[in-house]
Structures are given as C-alpha cells and as structure tokens.
Amino acid sequence: MNKESILAFNKRLFKAFQIRGIKIGAIPDMEQRLISDHLIEQGLAEAAQVNSVLEEITGIQALDPTYVSFDPAFVEHITFLLPAVVAREETVFPIKHENEYIHVVMAMPQDVQCLHRMEAVTGSRIKPYCCNSSAILQAIEKYYAGRDGICEPMSENIDTLAENALKSLNKLKTNRAETLAMVNDAHLIRLLQFAMNHLVQSGASDLHMEPRENNFIIRYRKDGVMQTAWTWPSVFKEAIIPRLKMIARMDLDELMLPQDGSISFGLIKNRAVDIRVSSLPALYGEKIVMRILERDKKQLTLNNLGIEPKDAKRLEDIIHNPTGLIMVTGPTGSGKSSTLYAILNELNSNDVNIITAEDPVEYKLDGLTQVSCTAETGLTFNAALRSFLRQDPDIIMVGEIRDSETADISLKAAMTGHLVLSTLHTNDAAGAINRLVNMGIPPYLVASAQITVIAQRLMRRLCETCKTEYEPEMEIMKVLDISPGTMKIYKAVGCPECTGTGYNGRMGIYELLQVNDRIIELILDSQPAKVLKNTAVEDGMTTLRMAALQKLAAGTTTVEEVLRVTMDS
C-alpha cells in the first residue's frame, strides 16, 4: 500500500467514523496506517463495526478470513499463486480461486495499484472483499507460515518455471485431471505470466502461441520481425491455449471456429495494456495470437512521427483544411493507425466535432466520439458513415476504405464540407488513386475531391551501441543507386543492448502525394499509377525509397532494411 492511497482512503474513513460519533483522536502517521486499524488497536471500535464501515464506504462486501477454514491443498495452491511478499506488502489475503478469478480480501479494496499488481502476479482477474488489516494479517501469519521463500514469477528463472510447470501438467494428465485443473494449475500460470511479461517488456507487439506436431512454440513480433522465444513440449498447448481463451472470455468448448476476445485487466507488470486475442483452429490445435495495445501509451504527434521537415510542413497545412480526403496507405503493421491518431490529436479541440468509426477502437482519445464497428456490434463502416453525416461532424475518421460504398460515401463527404481521414491497403501513394477507380468510383469523382495520400512503412532502427561501419557489395550499391564513398553505411551486429538483433526500435518513412491540377488531368485521362507517381516526383514528392535512403545516409538503418521495406514501392 502506498502513502497516497492510504491518505486518500483515510479521508473517507475519517468522515464515516465522524458521522457515527466515534472519536478518533490524533494519528501521527496517517500516511502509513489506516484509521480503522488505529481504532481497533486503541479499543475505540470493534472489528465487526470497522468492517461494516468499510463495506458501506466502498460498496464492497466485507469478509473476515479468520472466520473461514481453508483446505491445506488449497492453501498450498493459493499461497504459491499469490506469494507472501505480495500479501504482506499489500495487506491482502486470497480466499478462493475460481477459473479466471482470484477472490481476495483487502484492507483497501479500491486501491487500483494494488489490484493491478495482484493481477500481474496471479494472471487472473481479482474479485475484492474488504476487511480490517488486523484480521488480514492474522490470516497471513497463520496460512503463509513457512511460505516466505516463494517469489513473484518475474523474479524466477524461465527454465525453472517451465520445468516445474511440465512436471505439474504431466502429473495432472497422468491422473486424468479435467481441463480446468490444468488451466488453473499454479505452476502453469506462473510460467505463462513470466513469458507474457518478459516478451511485452522486451518490446513485443504481438505474441504467437503455436501448437506444432511435436511441440509447442511461443513466437513474438518485435520491430516488425518474427522471432522464436521458446519451444516447449506439446502438453503445454493443452493448458496454455484454454487458459488464454478463458481469461480472454472466449468459449472454451468451441474448437472448430475462429474466435476473438480481449484481456483488459492488469496482466502485464507495471504496464497498462489491453490485449486483443484471436484464436484460429489449425492442423495441430488452436493457435492464439495476441496484439498488445498500450492503454496509456504517449500519443503520437505530427512532430514526433519522423516525417521529413518539408513533408511535415505540407501535411500540417493540409490537415487544417476544412474539407478533403486524407488516406494513409501501407501494409498491415506499417503504422497507419498511429499516423491517423497523430493527425486526430493535432486537430482535436473544442471547436470541432470529430467522429471516428474503428474496427476496433485501439486507443481512446478524450474529446472524440469513437464508434466501434466490429462483428460484435453489427455496425458496418458504411452504416456508421451514413449516421455520422447526421451528427453534424467537422472531421470524420473511418478505419479503412474496404469497398466501393465506403469509398463513395467518404469522397462525397469530403466534397460536401467535411475533412475525412481513412486508410487503404496499397503499396504506394499513387496506387491509392487507382485503387479508388478500380473500386468503381468514377474518375471525375476521384479528381473532384481534394485528396492527399500518405504512404508509409516502418523501418528498424540500428542499435547505436553495436552498429559498425562497412562497405556493401557493389551490386547492392548499384541496386540502390548509391555511389561509393558518398555516405557512411553501417551494418547490424548485435549486442546485449539490442538482444542480439542489431536493431533497437523502429522509425517511419513517408511518401506524401497531394493531388494537384497535373494529377487531376492524369486521373481524368485514366493514366496508370506509375505515370501518376512519376509526375508527383517531378513536382517534388519524396518516394518511400528516397526517404529510406535518407535514413541510411543518416546512419540510422541498414541496406538490408532499405531493401526489405521498399522492395515493392
């Protein structure tokens, strides 16, 4: 329990006890102990009376663990899952484990930090009860006796955790235990917590749990590249997959159809994240993929997107036009959503009405009306857009232009006094114009809208600790049209700082195409994307390849990255 939480809770307790006419007197350490504990120690209030007050001010049921008898096997299980170090420091005591829930008696049941810590340690949702500290500490002393050596999962060694979990699961399987017994096994949960926390803390954006024919593999995506973390025996798939489905609130009995779920409690230590979960039936069992969404991630702005100054100034002017269509293009995982959110952050103010249609809503922004267009809601982008136009919007953001109807509504909205933002899957900026025409939108309509296209990619950033200067082969230099000696070029080496990859983080490269009179003529003349692109370059557009070479010249990326992310542009 931290001082701020104790002090805030004491203020509520002080008022509650004053109303009851209980004299509290002077408490010199109100930031370190609860008033309720002081009253019990001084004989000014009974424990039952204190629990009644706690129940009233929190609205949470009171439960005294000293009046409950616990089975020894359960005590061994629960004190392993919620270690003594956490119970003592937070003044909490676990009383029940029910699938994804741990029922816990707490001195301050509304202490969010405490709840998040317990969620991260136990890998479970917490069902809180309230009770005075004295009773909780008595229960801790009685049932945690001799269990102080157990530490939090993240303080242990992954190999030890995996070995213990394997022994436990094999024993349960030999005894033909039910699936839920394996899913709720404390050793398995501790291992899973270590794995997920370790990977997310190391910068993973996606976690892959993959059953194979003879083993179970955990892979992850970091800086856009897949890597293998661990390979474990097949028995782990029988517990880890249903465990993840359970805490994501998916149907455990559905094994033949894909499912989507989410995990929104404090599963990751010291990180506020939401986890989007997807299951897919495959040959050797269901595969689980989890997308990590930072709940309190610092919102991007146009200034820190990494757009070259010339294009950043153009984009700043474009987004403050009252009308027009701005499309961000690129493959999945290229940062399109981040760019849209950066633009929305820039435009967000009390002077405008901004409405978004997203599938799903990844980050919550104050001041916007955000609408979720998912299979669960049954709301499509088309239906949402039609409704938006009756909501007096100034700015509309639609997650993706997927079909001709969405494209048609978006273009017409852009031509009738609205600024519309969206995404499209094309290789480059010029390709977006042709994609609209290929969707069946008349060229004159495409040409009539004030269209700006931002094509983008994410490149891995070189690790500054281990990058090494070298001279690439002449064939590669010719492919990139680089003259020898014109720039210093570095290669990725690998060191502990970058976990041996040679890279640390990612950065964006951008291609900004603004439809002008020359481009309009080409659109009306049904010219191909290549002609549009060449014309835009003549007018000063920086292509993705040019932007990537600028990063190479700055010594922040490698030749391999330039080729990898711009080969199709």
DAWO-V41679 format. One record per residue. N is the residue number from 1. RES is the residue in three letters. SS is DSSP state (~ for helix, > for strand, _ for the rest). PSI is psi in degrees with one decimal (none if undefined). OMEGA is omega as a letter, one per 20 degrees, with the letter a starting at -180 (none if undefined). Layout:
N_RES_SS_PSI_OMEGA / N_RES_SS_PSI_OMEGA
This chain:
1_MET___129.3_r / 2_ASN___163.5_a / 3_LYS_~_-41.0_a / 4_GLU_~_-42.9_a / 5_SER_~_-41.6_r / 6_ILE_~_-46.0_a / 7_LEU_~_-44.2_a / 8_ALA_~_-41.9_a / 9_PHE_~_-36.6_r / 10_ASN_~_-34.4_r / 11_LYS_~_-39.1_r / 12_ARG_~_-40.8_r / 13_LEU_~_-40.7_a / 14_PHE_~_-45.8_a / 15_LYS_~_-41.4_a / 16_ALA_~_-42.6_a / 17_PHE_~_-31.8_r / 18_GLN_~_-42.3_r / 19_ILE_~_-34.1_a / 20_ARG___3.3_r / 21_GLY___19.7_r / 22_ILE___122.5_r / 23_LYS___124.6_a / 24_ILE___-41.5_a / 25_GLY___-171.4_a / 26_ALA___132.8_r / 27_ILE___104.4_a / 28_PRO___-22.3_a / 29_ASP___54.1_a / 30_MET___-13.9_r / 31_GLU___-5.2_a / 32_GLN___-17.9_a / 33_ARG___154.8_a / 34_LEU___145.6_r / 35_ILE_~_-37.2_a / 36_SER_~_-38.9_r / 37_ASP_~_-40.0_r / 38_HIS_~_-43.7_a / 39_LEU_~_-40.7_r / 40_ILE_~_-43.8_a / 41_GLU_~_-36.8_a / 42_GLN___-1.1_a / 43_GLY___19.8_a / 44_LEU___-14.4_r / 45_ALA___148.5_r / 46_GLU___153.0_r / 47_ALA_~_-40.8_a / 48_ALA_~_-37.5_r / 49_GLN_~_-41.3_r / 50_VAL_~_-43.9_r / 51_ASN_~_-35.1_r / 52_SER_~_-41.3_r / 53_VAL_~_-43.5_r / 54_LEU_~_-43.3_r / 55_GLU_~_-39.2_a / 56_GLU_~_-43.9_a / 57_ILE_~_-21.2_a / 58_THR_~_-22.7_a / 59_GLY___17.8_a / 60_ILE___136.3_a / 61_GLN___137.0_r / 62_ALA_>_142.7_r / 63_LEU___125.3_a / 64_ASP___111.6_a / 65_PRO_~_-16.0_a / 66_THR_~_-14.0_r / 67_TYR_~_6.1_a / 68_VAL___140.4_r / 69_SER___131.5_a / 70_PHE___139.3_r / 71_ASP___137.1_a / 72_PRO_~_-39.6_r / 73_ALA_~_-39.5_r / 74_PHE_~_-41.4_r / 75_VAL_~_-44.4_r / 76_GLU_~_-41.3_a / 77_HIS_~_-50.8_a / 78_ILE_~_-33.3_r / 79_THR_~_-17.3_r / 80_PHE_~_-37.1_a / 81_LEU_~_-39.3_r / 82_LEU___92.2_a / 83_PRO___159.6_a / 84_ALA_~_-35.8_a / 85_VAL_~_-37.3_r / 86_VAL_~_-44.6_a / 87_ALA_~_-43.6_a / 88_ARG_~_-44.7_a / 89_GLU_~_-33.0_a / 90_GLU_~_-5.4_a / 91_THR___65.3_a / 92_VAL_>_156.7_r / 93_PHE_>_123.7_a / 94_PRO_>_136.1_a / 95_ILE_>_-13.4_a / 96_LYS_>_142.6_r / 97_HIS_>_114.7_a / 98_GLU_>_89.2_a / 99_ASN___-114.8_a / 100_GLU___0.7_a / 101_TYR_>_138.4_r / 102_ILE_>_122.5_r / 103_HIS_>_124.4_a / 104_VAL_>_132.7_r / 105_VAL_>_130.7_a / 106_MET_>_147.1_r / 107_ALA___-34.9_r / 108_MET___85.9_a / 109_PRO___-9.4_r / 110_GLN___15.9_r / 111_ASP___101.8_a / 112_VAL_~_-41.3_a / 113_GLN_~_-40.6_r / 114_CYS_~_-44.2_r / 115_LEU_~_-44.8_r / 116_HIS_~_-38.9_r / 117_ARG_~_-44.1_r / 118_MET_~_-37.6_r / 119_GLU_~_-42.6_a / 120_ALA_~_-34.0_a / 121_VAL_~_-44.0_a / 122_THR_~_-13.1_a / 123_GLY___27.8_a / 124_SER___157.8_r / 125_ARG_>_150.8_a / 126_ILE_>_127.1_r / 127_LYS_>_106.3_a / 128_PRO_>_148.0_r / 129_TYR_>_158.9_a / 130_CYS_>_153.1_r / 131_CYS___157.9_r / 132_ASN___150.5_a / 133_SER_~_-36.5_a / 134_SER_~_-45.8_a / 135_ALA_~_-39.1_r / 136_ILE_~_-44.3_a / 137_LEU_~_-34.1_r / 138_GLN_~_-44.1_r / 139_ALA_~_-39.5_r / 140_ILE_~_-47.6_a / 141_GLU_~_-35.3_a / 142_LYS_~_-47.5_a / 143_TYR_~_-19.6_r / 144_TYR___6.1_r / 145_ALA___126.2_a / 146_GLY___7.1_a / 147_ARG___13.7_a / 148_ASP___-15.5_a / 149_GLY___-9.5_a / 150_ILE___127.5_a / 151_CYS___176.2_r / 152_GLU___151.1_a / 153_PRO_~_-40.4_a / 154_MET_~_-12.9_r / 155_SER_~_-3.1_a / 156_GLU___175.2_r / 157_ASN___135.1_a / 158_ILE_~_-37.3_a / 159_ASP_~_-39.5_r / 160_THR_~_-43.6_r / 161_LEU_~_-43.4_a / 162_ALA_~_-40.9_r / 163_GLU_~_-44.1_r / 164_ASN_~_-41.1_r / 165_ALA_~_-39.7_r / 166_LEU_~_-44.9_r / 167_LYS_~_-44.4_a / 168_SER_~_-44.0_a / 169_LEU_~_-41.1_r / 170_ASN_~_-37.5_r / 171_LYS_~_-44.8_r / 172_LEU_~_-40.8_a / 173_LYS_~_-40.0_r / 174_THR_~_-37.6_r / 175_ASN___6.1_r / 176_ARG___44.1_r / 177_ALA___154.2_r / 178_GLU___159.9_a / 179_THR_~_-40.1_a / 180_LEU_~_-31.6_r / 181_ALA_~_-38.1_r / 182_MET_~_-40.5_a / 183_VAL_~_-35.6_a / 184_ASN___11.2_r / 185_ASP___129.1_a / 186_ALA_~_-39.3_r / 187_HIS_~_-40.7_r / 188_LEU_~_-43.4_a / 189_ILE_~_-41.2_r / 190_ARG_~_-40.8_r / 191_LEU_~_-46.1_a / 192_LEU_~_-39.0_r / 193_GLN_~_-43.2_r / 194_PHE_~_-49.0_a / 195_ALA_~_-49.7_a / 196_MET_~_-44.4_r / 197_ASN_~_-44.0_a / 198_HIS_~_-45.7_a / 199_LEU_~_-41.3_r / 200_VAL_~_-41.7_r / 201_GLN_~_-27.7_a / 202_SER___-4.2_r / 203_GLY___13.3_r / 204_ALA_>_140.3_r / 205_SER_>_-24.3_a / 206_ASP_>_140.2_r / 207_LEU_>_133.1_a / 208_HIS_>_120.7_r / 209_MET_>_107.7_a / 210_GLU_>_110.6_r / 211_PRO_>_131.0_r / 212_ARG___-179.7_a / 213_GLU___-41.7_a / 214_ASN___4.2_r / 215_ASN___-176.4_a / 216_PHE_>_122.2_a / 217_ILE_>_137.5_r / 218_ILE_>_117.9_r / 219_ARG_>_166.7_r / 220_TYR_>_155.6_r / 221_ARG_>_122.2_r / 222_LYS_>_131.3_a / 223_ASP___34.0_r / 224_GLY___-1.5_a / 225_VAL_>_135.5_r / 226_MET_>_139.9_r / 227_GLN_>_152.0_r / 228_THR_>_130.2_r / 229_ALA_>_-55.7_a / 230_TRP_>_152.5_r / 231_THR_>_119.7_a / 232_TRP_>_164.1_r / 233_PRO___157.8_a / 234_SER_~_-25.4_a / 235_VAL_~_-25.4_a / 236_PHE_~_-29.1_a / 237_LYS_~_-27.2_a / 238_GLU_~_-13.3_r / 239_ALA_~_-43.4_a / 240_ILE_~_-44.9_a / 241_ILE_~_-52.7_r / 242_PRO_~_-30.5_r / 243_ARG_~_-46.5_a / 244_LEU_~_-39.4_r / 245_LYS_~_-37.3_a / 246_MET_~_-50.3_a / 247_ILE_~_-16.5_r / 248_ALA___2.0_r / 249_ARG___48.9_r / 250_MET___166.6_a / 251_ASP___112.8_a / 252_LEU___-27.2_a / 253_ASP___-13.8_r / 254_GLU___108.8_a / 255_LEU___-7.8_a / 256_MET___-11.2_a / 257_LEU___149.2_r / 258_PRO___150.7_r / 259_GLN_>_155.6_r / 260_ASP_>_143.9_r / 261_GLY_>_-175.6_r / 262_SER_>_153.9_r / 263_ILE_>_115.7_a / 264_SER___13.7_r / 265_PHE___176.5_a / 266_GLY___66.2_a / 267_LEU___-28.7_a / 268_ILE___126.8_a / 269_LYS___130.0_r / 270_ASN___19.6_r / 271_ARG___128.5_r / 272_ALA___99.9_a / 273_VAL_>_152.7_r / 274_ASP_>_142.2_a / 275_ILE_>_120.9_r / 276_ARG_>_125.8_a / 277_VAL_>_134.4_r / 278_SER_>_131.0_r / 279_SER_>_144.4_a / 280_LEU_>_116.4_r / 281_PRO_>_129.5_a / 282_ALA_>_-175.9_a / 283_LEU___-41.2_a / 284_TYR___19.4_r / 285_GLY_>_175.1_a / 286_GLU_>_136.5_r / 287_LYS_>_136.9_r / 288_ILE_>_130.3_r / 289_VAL_>_131.4_a / 290_MET_>_125.2_r / 291_ARG_>_127.8_a / 292_ILE_>_121.2_r / 293_LEU_>_117.7_a / 294_GLU_>_114.4_a / 295_ARG___-40.1_a / 296_ASP___26.7_r / 297_LYS___136.9_r / 298_LYS___124.6_a / 299_GLN___136.2_r / 300_LEU___149.9_r / 301_THR___167.2_r / 302_LEU_~_-29.7_a / 303_ASN_~_-31.9_a / 304_ASN_~_15.9_r / 305_LEU___-29.0_a / 306_GLY___13.5_r / 307_ILE___140.4_r / 308_GLU___142.6_a / 309_PRO_~_-40.5_a / 310_LYS_~_-47.6_a / 311_ASP_~_-32.2_r / 312_ALA_~_-40.3_r / 313_LYS_~_-41.5_r / 314_ARG_~_-44.7_a / 315_LEU_~_-37.6_r / 316_GLU_~_-42.2_r / 317_ASP_~_-39.3_a / 318_ILE_~_-45.4_a / 319_ILE_~_-16.8_r / 320_HIS___5.8_r / 321_ASN___142.8_a / 322_PRO___-18.2_a / 323_THR___165.0_r / 324_GLY_>_167.4_r / 325_LEU_>_121.9_r / 326_ILE_>_118.2_r / 327_MET_>_134.2_r / 328_VAL_>_124.4_a / 329_THR_>_159.2_r / 330_GLY___165.6_r / 331_PRO___170.2_r / 332_THR___135.7_r / 333_GLY___14.5_a / 334_SER___5.4_r / 335_GLY___18.9_a / 336_LYS_~_-44.4_a / 337_SER_~_-39.8_r / 338_SER_~_-39.5_r / 339_THR_~_-43.5_r / 340_LEU_~_-43.2_r / 341_TYR_~_-35.0_r / 342_ALA_~_-41.4_r / 343_ILE_~_-43.8_r / 344_LEU_~_-38.7_r / 345_ASN_~_-40.6_a / 346_GLU_~_-36.6_a / 347_LEU_~_-16.6_a / 348_ASN___118.5_r / 349_SER___170.6_r / 350_ASN___-10.5_a / 351_ASP___-10.1_a / 352_VAL___155.0_r / 353_ASN___110.8_a / 354_ILE_>_128.6_r / 355_ILE_>_136.5_r / 356_THR_>_147.3_r / 357_ALA_>_116.0_a / 358_GLU_>_151.6_r / 359_ASP___90.6_i / 360_PRO___-176.2_r / 361_VAL___110.5_a / 362_GLU___-43.2_a / 363_TYR___135.0_a / 364_LYS___128.9_a / 365_LEU___125.4_r / 366_ASP___140.7_r / 367_GLY___-8.5_r / 368_LEU___153.8_r / 369_THR_>_107.6_a / 370_GLN_>_128.2_a / 371_VAL_>_131.1_r / 372_SER_>_120.4_r / 373_CYS___82.0_a / 374_THR___172.8_r / 375_ALA___-32.3_a / 376_GLU___-39.8_a / 377_THR___-25.2_a / 378_GLY___6.5_a / 379_LEU___124.9_r / 380_THR___163.6_r / 381_PHE_~_-39.3_a / 382_ASN_~_-48.7_a / 383_ALA_~_-39.1_r / 384_ALA_~_-44.1_a / 385_LEU_~_-43.4_r / 386_ARG_~_-41.4_r / 387_SER_~_-38.6_a / 388_PHE_~_-38.9_a / 389_LEU___-14.7_r / 390_ARG___5.8_a / 391_GLN___18.2_r / 392_ASP___54.4_a / 393_PRO___153.3_r / 394_ASP___-40.6_a / 395_ILE_>_133.2_r / 396_ILE_>_134.2_r / 397_MET_>_124.6_r / 398_VAL_>_128.9_a / 399_GLY___-41.3_a / 400_GLU___139.4_r / 401_ILE___104.6_a / 402_ARG___-21.7_a / 403_ASP___176.1_a / 404_SER_~_-34.7_a / 405_GLU_~_-44.4_r / 406_THR_~_-41.6_r / 407_ALA_~_-43.8_a / 408_ASP_~_-46.7_a / 409_ILE_~_-40.6_a / 410_SER_~_-45.4_a / 411_LEU_~_-43.3_a / 412_LYS_~_-34.7_r / 413_ALA_~_-38.8_r / 414_ALA_~_-25.9_a / 415_MET_~_-6.6_a / 416_THR___37.0_r / 417_GLY___18.5_r / 418_HIS___150.6_r / 419_LEU_>_122.8_a / 420_VAL_>_132.0_r / 421_LEU_>_140.7_r / 422_SER_>_179.8_r / 423_THR_>_161.6_a / 424_LEU_>_146.3_r / 425_HIS___96.9_r / 426_THR___162.1_a / 427_ASN___-32.8_r / 428_ASP___178.9_a / 429_ALA_~_-43.9_a / 430_ALA_~_-33.4_a / 431_GLY_~_-25.0_r / 432_ALA_~_-36.0_r / 433_ILE_~_-47.2_r / 434_ASN_~_-33.9_r / 435_ARG_~_-40.3_r / 436_LEU_~_-42.2_r / 437_VAL_~_-41.1_r / 438_ASN_~_-22.3_r / 439_MET___-9.3_r / 440_GLY___6.0_r / 441_ILE___127.1_a / 442_PRO___137.9_a / 443_PRO_~_-36.6_a / 444_TYR_~_-32.9_r / 445_LEU_~_-40.5_r / 446_VAL_~_-42.0_a / 447_ALA_~_-26.0_a / 448_SER_~_-24.8_a / 449_ALA___147.6_r / 450_GLN___93.6_a / 451_ILE_>_134.9_r / 452_THR_>_133.7_a / 453_VAL_>_130.9_r / 454_ILE_>_109.2_r / 455_ALA_>_142.4_a / 456_GLN_>_159.9_r / 457_ARG_>_163.1_r / 458_LEU_>_127.7_r / 459_MET_>_146.6_r / 460_ARG_>_139.7_a / 461_ARG_>_133.2_r / 462_LEU_>_141.6_r / 463_CYS___122.5_a / 464_GLU___-20.0_a / 465_THR___-38.5_a / 466_CYS___0.8_a / 467_LYS___143.9_a / 468_THR_>_133.6_r / 469_GLU_>_142.8_r / 470_TYR___174.4_r / 471_GLU___112.1_a / 472_PRO___165.2_r / 473_GLU___150.6_a / 474_MET_~_-34.4_a / 475_GLU_~_-40.8_r / 476_ILE_~_-39.6_r / 477_MET_~_-38.0_r / 478_LYS_~_-39.8_r / 479_VAL_~_-40.0_a / 480_LEU___-1.3_r / 481_ASP___47.8_r / 482_ILE___130.2_r / 483_SER___135.6_r / 484_PRO___137.9_r / 485_GLY___-0.5_a / 486_THR___-17.4_r / 487_MET___154.3_r / 488_LYS___129.4_a / 489_ILE___136.9_a / 490_TYR_>_155.2_r / 491_LYS_>_156.9_r / 492_ALA___132.5_a / 493_VAL___-57.5_a / 494_GLY___131.9_r / 495_CYS___172.2_r / 496_PRO_~_-29.8_a / 497_GLU_~_-32.8_a / 498_CYS_~_20.1_a / 499_THR___36.3_r / 500_GLY___4.4_a / 501_THR___-23.8_a / 502_GLY___-5.1_a / 503_TYR_>_154.2_r / 504_ASN_>_96.1_r / 505_GLY_>_178.4_a / 506_ARG_>_163.6_r / 507_MET_>_157.3_a / 508_GLY_>_149.5_r / 509_ILE_>_146.1_a / 510_TYR_>_149.3_r / 511_GLU_>_116.4_a / 512_LEU_>_114.3_r / 513_LEU_>_121.7_r / 514_GLN_>_122.4_a / 515_VAL___118.6_r / 516_ASN___-170.8_a / 517_ASP_~_-38.8_a / 518_ARG_~_-42.1_a / 519_ILE_~_-37.1_r / 520_ILE_~_-43.4_r / 521_GLU_~_-40.1_a / 522_LEU_~_-36.6_r / 523_ILE_~_-46.0_a / 524_LEU_~_-25.3_r / 525_ASP___6.2_r / 526_SER___40.7_r / 527_GLN___149.1_a / 528_PRO___167.4_a / 529_ALA_~_-36.0_a / 530_LYS_~_-39.6_r / 531_VAL_~_-41.2_r / 532_LEU_~_-42.4_a / 533_LYS_~_-46.8_a / 534_ASN_~_-39.3_r / 535_THR_~_-41.7_r / 536_ALA_~_-38.1_r / 537_VAL_~_-41.1_r / 538_GLU_~_-32.2_r / 539_ASP___4.7_r / 540_GLY___8.5_a / 541_MET___135.0_r / 542_THR___119.8_a / 543_THR___168.8_r / 544_LEU_~_-40.9_r / 545_ARG_~_-42.0_r / 546_MET_~_-44.2_a / 547_ALA_~_-38.2_r / 548_ALA_~_-40.1_r / 549_LEU_~_-30.5_r / 550_GLN_~_-39.5_r / 551_LYS_~_-38.1_r / 552_LEU_~_-43.9_r / 553_ALA_~_-28.6_r / 554_ALA___-5.0_r / 555_GLY___23.2_a / 556_THR___-4.8_r / 557_THR___-175.4_a / 558_THR___166.0_r / 559_VAL_~_-41.6_a / 560_GLU_~_-39.4_r / 561_GLU_~_-40.0_r / 562_VAL_~_-46.6_a / 563_LEU_~_-40.1_a / 564_ARG_~_-44.0_a / 565_VAL_~_-12.5_a / 566_THR_~_10.3_a / 567_MET___-32.4_a / 568_ASP___9.0_a / 569_SER___none_none
